[in-house]
Amino acid sequence: MRRIGVIVALGALMSMLGGVVTASPALAGTGTRQLHLAVTSLQFTSFKCLKMTDDTCLLGRSTIVADASSNLSTGKGSFQATITVDFSPGGTCNIVDEPGAFIFDNGTVFTHSHHEDCAIHGLRIDTTFQVTGGTGAFDGATGGGHEFSAVSASAVSPVIFNGTITF
């Protein structure tokens, strides 16, 4: 009798596992999941002033490269962006238009944010971002979330993107 109970229990367990195994591939490329992207070792590789007034740059364009990591990729990646910076707020503040690309071995995630940054607040960057597309494993990606970074403008301060992504 005990043997029949064990066989029935094993059969039920195998049936459940079989359903999970067959369902997993169908879910692997669909649905919404958590997104965590981190940018470190940020380097500004070029800068061009687009608008000058009285020897002061009011609008500029800068290219950025950095190291990147993500919960969706097993290896390290890179971050690239060409940002437009409006210095007209003055003081320690500026307004940034930031389209970016997170590049990993399994694909690229494209993001965009537009934010006013002021070094006097607790976070230098504290804004929303959108996922605007993707390639490879992230083809057709959409989503968004919260982008933030510490007051420090040093290259070692990470910029964090937490949110959700659908692809």
C-alpha positions in Angstrom: 0.0 0.0 0.0 2.8 2.4 0.9 4.5 1.6 -2.5 1.3 2.7 -4.3 1.2 5.9 -2.3 4.8 6.7 -3.3 4.1 5.9 -6.9 1.1 8.2 -7.0 3.0 11.0 -5.2 5.9 10.7 -7.7 3.5 10.6 -10.6 1.8 13.8 -9.4 5.2 15.5 -8.8 6.4 14.5 -12.3 3.2 15.7 -13.8 3.6 19.1 -12.1 7.3 19.4 -13.1 6.4 18.4 -16.7 4.0 21.3 -16.8 6.6 23.7 -15.5 9.2 22.5 -17.9 6.9 22.7 -20.9 5.5 26.1 -19.8 8.9 27.7 -19.2 10.1 28.1 -22.8 6.8 29.7 -23.7 7.3 32.3 -21.0 11.0 32.8 -21.5 10.7 35.6 -24.2 7.4 37.2 -23.1 6.0 39.2 -20.2 7.1 42.0 -17.9 10.1 41.5 -15.6 12.2 43.5 -13.1 14.9 45.6 -14.7 18.1 46.7 -12.9 20.8 48.5 -14.9 23.9 50.1 -13.4 26.4 52.5 -15.0 29.9 52.8 -13.4 33.2 54.3 -14.4 31.5 57.1 -16.4 33.7 59.0 -18.8 32.8 62.1 -20.8 34.7 61.5 -24.0 33.8 64.7 -25.9 32.1 68.0 -25.4 30.9 70.6 -27.9 29.2 73.9 -27.0 26.1 74.4 -29.1 25.1 77.9 -27.8 27.3 80.6 -26.3 26.5 83.9 -24.6 29.1 86.2 -23.1 31.8 83.5 -23.1 29.4 81.1 -21.3 28.2 77.9 -22.7 24.4 77.7 -22.4 23.8 74.5 -24.3 26.3 71.6 -25.0 26.5 68.1 -26.3 28.7 65.4 -24.7 29.4 61.8 -25.4 29.6 59.3 -22.6 31.0 55.8 -22.3 30.8 53.7 -19.2 30.8 50.1 -17.8 27.3 48.6 -17.4 25.7 45.7 -15.6 22.2 44.3 -15.6 20.1 41.6 -14.0 19.2 40.5 -17.5 22.7 39.7 -18.7 25.4 37.4 -17.1 28.4 39.4 -18.3 29.5 43.0 -18.0 28.4 45.4 -20.7 28.9 49.0 -21.7 26.8 52.1 -21.7 26.9 54.8 -24.5 25.1 58.1 -24.7 25.2 61.4 -26.5 23.5 63.8 -24.1 22.4 67.4 -24.6 23.0 69.6 -21.5 21.2 72.9 -21.0 23.2 75.0 -18.5 20.7 77.9 -18.4 19.2 77.1 -14.9 22.6 78.3 -13.6 24.4 77.5 -10.4 24.9 73.8 -9.8 21.8 72.9 -11.9 21.5 71.8 -15.5 18.8 70.1 -17.7 19.8 66.9 -19.5 18.3 65.1 -22.4 19.7 61.6 -22.2 19.1 58.9 -24.8 21.3 55.9 -23.9 22.2 52.4 -25.0 23.1 49.5 -22.6 25.1 47.0 -24.7 25.5 43.4 -23.6 26.5 40.2 -25.3 22.9 39.1 -25.6 21.5 42.4 -26.9 21.1 46.1 -26.4 18.5 48.0 -24.3 17.8 51.6 -25.4 16.6 54.1 -22.8 15.7 57.8 -22.6 15.3 60.3 -19.8 15.0 64.1 -19.6 15.8 65.6 -16.2 16.9 68.6 -14.2 20.0 67.9 -12.1 21.0 70.0 -9.1 24.0 69.1 -6.9 22.3 70.8 -3.9 19.7 68.0 -3.6 20.2 64.5 -2.0 20.5 63.0 -5.5 22.2 64.6 -8.5 19.9 62.6 -10.8 16.4 61.7 -9.6 14.0 61.1 -12.5 12.0 58.7 -14.5 13.3 56.9 -17.6 11.7 55.0 -20.5 12.9 51.8 -22.3 12.5 52.8 -25.9 13.6 49.6 -27.7 16.1 46.8 -27.9 18.0 44.4 -30.0 18.9 40.7 -29.7 17.3 39.1 -26.7 15.7 42.5 -25.9 14.1 43.0 -29.4 11.1 45.3 -29.2 11.6 46.1 -25.5 9.4 48.6 -23.7 9.1 49.7 -20.1 10.6 52.3 -17.7 11.3 53.2 -14.1 13.4 55.4 -11.9 16.9 56.7 -12.6 19.1 58.0 -9.8 22.6 58.9 -8.8 24.4 60.4 -5.8 25.3 64.1 -5.5 28.9 63.3 -6.3 29.8 64.1 -9.9 32.7 61.7 -9.7 33.2 58.9 -12.3 32.9 56.3 -9.5 29.3 57.3 -8.5 27.0 54.7 -10.1 23.9 55.8 -12.0 21.1 53.2 -11.3 18.1 52.4 -13.4 15.4 50.4 -11.6 12.1 49.5 -13.2 10.4 47.0 -15.4 10.9 45.8 -19.0 8.8 43.9 -21.4 10.2 42.1 -24.4 
